[in-house]
Amino acid sequence: MPFVYVKSIMRFVHFLPAAYALVSVLSFDLRVLSVYGLPLGREFLGELHAIKNKVKYSLILLWLTGIAIVAMGCLTTPDYLDNQKLWFKVCAVLILTVNGYFIHRCCGRFKEGVILSELDAPAALGLNVLGVISSVSWVWACFLGSAREWSFNMAFSDMALLYVLSLCAGGGVSFYLHQRHVRQWS
């Protein structure tokens, strides 16, 4: 099988865990909103545990397939490592990995009966920041996989600016929804 076909298959295999994690994370974010003012139940906590595992294994597969893709790219394209989009993708996955670690630590605090809308301000802020970083970064990881036109054409700083603006927009939406739910459930 020609090497170019292997690279295409590897890119597809690389995209699958990112897409799976993205759908899982965004679906769970909607689920969080549906229980924001209610005591957390055993079923929700089970879903939380399941989503943590899905995302953890997706990240592991993303790293492994990403390293394989970079290795293949270096073998076939002499200036492969000069692509700023590649380095931004690496940063996005690093952010996802570090954020996932903090989410994993944070989720241990949720017990049956906790009501998210009644969390104190620092805990609510932390939860929302972690959620925004997760959702926005997974969207970016998937988007960068399909943004072929950005390869060798867009500066790292431009991508970083767009990413930060995305985080700000996501933070604004998260803050608005938090405030709305606090008012709704109080």
C-alpha positions in Angstrom: 0.0 0.0 0.0 1.5 3.4 -1.0 2.7 5.5 1.9 0.3 8.4 1.0 -2.7 6.1 1.7 -1.3 5.0 5.0 -1.0 8.7 5.9 -4.6 9.3 5.0 -5.8 6.4 7.0 -3.7 7.5 10.0 -5.2 11.1 9.8 -8.7 9.6 9.8 -7.8 7.3 12.8 -6.4 10.4 14.5 -9.6 12.4 13.9 -11.9 9.7 15.4 -10.9 10.1 19.0 -11.0 13.9 18.7 -14.5 13.8 17.2 -15.7 11.2 19.8 -14.3 13.3 22.7 -15.8 16.5 21.2 -19.3 15.0 20.9 -19.0 13.4 24.4 -17.9 16.7 26.0 -20.5 18.9 24.4 -23.3 16.4 25.1 -22.2 16.2 28.7 -22.0 20.1 28.9 -25.7 20.1 27.9 -26.4 17.5 30.5 -24.7 19.6 33.2 -27.0 22.5 32.3 -30.0 20.3 32.7 -29.2 19.4 36.3 -27.5 22.7 37.3 -30.1 23.5 40.0 -30.8 20.0 41.1 -29.0 17.7 43.6 -26.6 15.6 41.7 -27.7 12.0 41.6 -25.9 8.7 41.3 -26.8 8.5 37.5 -25.2 11.8 36.8 -22.1 11.0 38.8 -21.9 7.7 36.8 -22.1 9.7 33.6 -19.4 12.0 34.9 -17.1 9.1 35.5 -17.8 7.6 32.1 -17.1 10.9 30.3 -13.8 11.3 32.2 -12.7 7.8 30.9 -13.9 8.5 27.4 -11.9 11.7 27.2 -8.8 10.2 28.9 -8.6 7.4 26.3 -9.4 9.8 23.5 -6.5 12.0 24.6 -4.2 9.0 24.7 -5.2 7.9 21.2 -4.9 11.5 20.0 -1.3 11.7 21.3 -0.3 8.3 19.9 -1.7 8.9 16.4 -0.5 12.5 16.4 3.0 11.4 17.1 2.7 8.8 14.3 1.4 11.5 11.9 4.2 13.9 12.7 6.8 11.1 12.2 5.3 10.3 8.8 5.1 14.0 7.9 8.8 14.4 8.8 9.7 11.5 6.5 7.8 12.9 3.5 8.0 16.7 3.9 11.4 18.3 4.6 9.9 21.4 6.1 7.0 19.6 8.0 8.1 21.0 11.4 8.0 24.6 10.0 4.2 24.5 9.9 2.8 26.9 12.6 -0.6 25.1 12.5 1.2 21.9 13.6 2.6 23.6 16.7 -0.7 25.3 17.5 -2.3 21.8 17.4 0.3 20.5 19.7 -0.4 23.4 22.1 -4.2 22.8 21.9 -3.7 19.1 22.8 -1.3 20.1 25.6 -3.9 22.5 26.9 -6.5 19.7 26.7 -4.2 17.3 28.6 -3.4 19.7 31.4 -7.0 20.8 31.6 -8.1 17.2 31.7 -5.8 16.6 34.7 -7.5 19.5 36.6 -11.0 18.4 35.6 -10.1 14.9 36.9 -9.0 16.3 40.2 -12.0 18.7 40.4 -14.6 16.0 39.7 -13.7 14.1 42.8 -15.3 16.8 44.8 -18.7 16.2 43.4 -20.8 13.9 45.6 -24.4 12.9 45.5 -26.6 15.8 46.6 -24.3 18.6 45.6 -26.2 21.4 43.8 -24.1 23.1 41.1 -26.0 26.4 41.2 -25.3 26.6 45.0 -21.5 26.3 44.7 -19.6 29.2 46.2 -18.2 31.7 43.7 -14.6 30.3 43.5 -15.8 26.7 43.0 -18.4 27.8 40.4 -15.8 30.0 38.6 -13.3 27.1 38.6 -15.8 24.7 37.2 -16.9 27.0 34.5 -13.3 27.9 33.5 -12.4 24.2 33.2 -15.5 23.5 31.2 -15.0 26.4 28.8 -11.3 25.5 28.2 -12.4 21.9 27.6 -15.2 22.6 25.2 -13.4 25.4 23.2 -10.2 23.4 23.0 -11.9 20.2 21.7 -13.7 22.3 19.1 -10.3 23.8 18.1 -8.6 20.4 18.0 -11.2 19.1 15.6 -11.3 22.3 13.6 -7.5 22.3 13.1 -7.6 18.8 11.8 -9.8 20.0 8.9 -8.2 23.5 8.3 -5.8 22.3 5.6 -5.7 25.9 4.2 -4.0 27.1 7.4 -1.0 24.8 7.0 2.1 26.9 6.3 -0.3 29.9 5.7 -1.4 31.2 9.1 0.9 32.5 11.8 0.9 30.9 15.3 0.1 34.3 16.8 -3.0 34.7 14.7 -4.3 31.3 15.6 -3.6 32.0 19.3 -5.5 35.3 19.1 -8.5 33.5 17.6 -8.3 30.8 20.2 -8.2 33.4 23.1 -11.2 35.2 21.5 -13.0 31.8 21.4 -12.2 31.3 25.1 -13.5 34.7 25.9 -16.7 34.1 23.9 -17.1 30.7 25.6 -16.4 32.3 29.0 -19.0 34.9 28.4 -21.6 32.3 27.4 -20.7 30.2 30.4 -20.9 33.2 32.8 -24.3 34.2 31.4 -25.7 30.6 31.7 -24.3 30.3 35.2 -26.0 33.6 36.3 -29.2 32.7 34.5 -29.3 29.3 36.2 -28.5 30.7 39.6 -31.4 33.1 39.3 -33.7 30.4 37.9 -33.0 27.9 40.7 -32.9 30.4 43.6 
